[in-house]
Amino acid sequence: MIFDPLYFVFLAPALLLGMYAQWKVMAAYQAGHRLRSRSGVTGAEAAAYILRAADVRGVRIEDVPGQMTDHYSPGEKTLRLSPDVYEGNSISSLGIAAHEVGHAIQDSRGYLPLVVRNAIVPLANFGGIAGMILLVLGFVLAMSGLIWIGIFVFSATVLFQLVNLPVEFDASRRARKMLLSTGLITVEEEPEVARVLNAAALTYVAATVTSLVTLLYYVFQASGMGRSDD
């Protein structure tokens, strides 16, 4: 089962989509990184400006090591930006910073999909690890009941990915709207920002497809085992 060729048949389209998404986001990021925004503000300055404009208070803005390590921590009310985004004044820097601010705005407004996503994070983390352990044990021991339990537990990870999609798309929508309304980017610059954010969104789509296909593979295998037992 561990080396089942059928697994790769199931997963091949998702893997190809994932590789394409990674190439797309890097290409869009690099292209946007070469374009200096007309406003000249850095990602950190843009983030602070948008937070004030949206009347979101109590959110810290910090730099974090690495590339594309940008994220918003709801529990800490902290926006962490990678050096290129924090200090940079490119189209990519502003777009990514504004996207993360979009999550902070969601948090302050009680955006329901974000509330649900935050609530199921521990369950999804547990499901991703425990579910795979149960699935492997179930197949090795030929215990269909254990396999179905593993499928059920792993489903928490799939649920997280599905809930995460509207959260990410909404954050990008808010980012583009706020960048334009605050004058941090011009109408002419908006398509370049959209290109960066849309490419990033594709990586979330790829992750969702991968988790769904993986779940379907295990359901298919478990169903086949049930038929063979009969």
Residue, then its C-alpha position, 0 to 999 in steps of 0.5 A: m500500500i505504501f508504494d501503491p502506484l495507484y496513489f501516484v495516479f490519483l495524486a499526479p494531477a494535484l502534484l502537477l497543479g502544486m508545482y505549477a502554482q509554486w512556479k506561478v507564485m515565484a514568477a509573479y512575485q519576482a516580476g512584481h518585486r522588480l516594480r517599484s510602487r509609485s507611492g514609494v512606501t514600504g510594506a510595513e508602512a503600507a500595512a500600518y496605513i491600511l490598519r489605521a484607515a480600517d480603524v483596526r487597533g492593537v495589531r503589532i507589525e514585526d519583521v520575520p526572517g526568511q522569504m515569503t514567511d509573511h503571516y498574521s497571528p490572530g492569537e498574538k494580534t501580530l502581523r509578521l512580514s519577511p524582510d523583502v516585504y517589510e522593507g521593500n517598496s515594490i508592488s509585490s511588497l505592498g500586495i503581500a503586506a496588504h493581504e496579511v492586513g486583510h486577515a487582521i481586518q477579518d479578525s477585527r470584524g469577526y469574519l466567520p470563515l476566519v473564526v471557523r478556520n482558527a477554531i479547527v486549526p488544532l483539530a486539523n493539525f492533529g488530524g493530519i498526523a494522527g489520521m495518516i498514522l491510523l491509515v498506515l496501521g489500518f492498511v498494514l494490519a488489514m483492519s478496515g475499521l481502523i482505516w475508516i477511523g483514519i479517514f474520518v480523522f484525516s477529514a479534519t485536514v481537508l475541512f481546514q483546507l476548504v474553509n481556508l479558501p474563502v479566507e484567503f480569497d477574501a483577504s486578497r479582495r480586501a487588500r486590493k480594495m484598501l490599496l486602491s482606496t488609500g491611494l497606496i497603488t494606482v489603478e494602473e498598478e492594480p493588475e500587477v498586484a492582482r497578478v501576485l495575489n492571484a498566483a498566491a491564491l493558486t497555491y491554496v487551491a492546489a493544497t486543497v485539491t491535494s488534500l481532497v484527492t488524498l482523501l478520495y484515494y484512501v476512501f477508494q482503497a478502503s471501499g475496495m478492501g470492504r468489497s474484498d472482505d465480503 
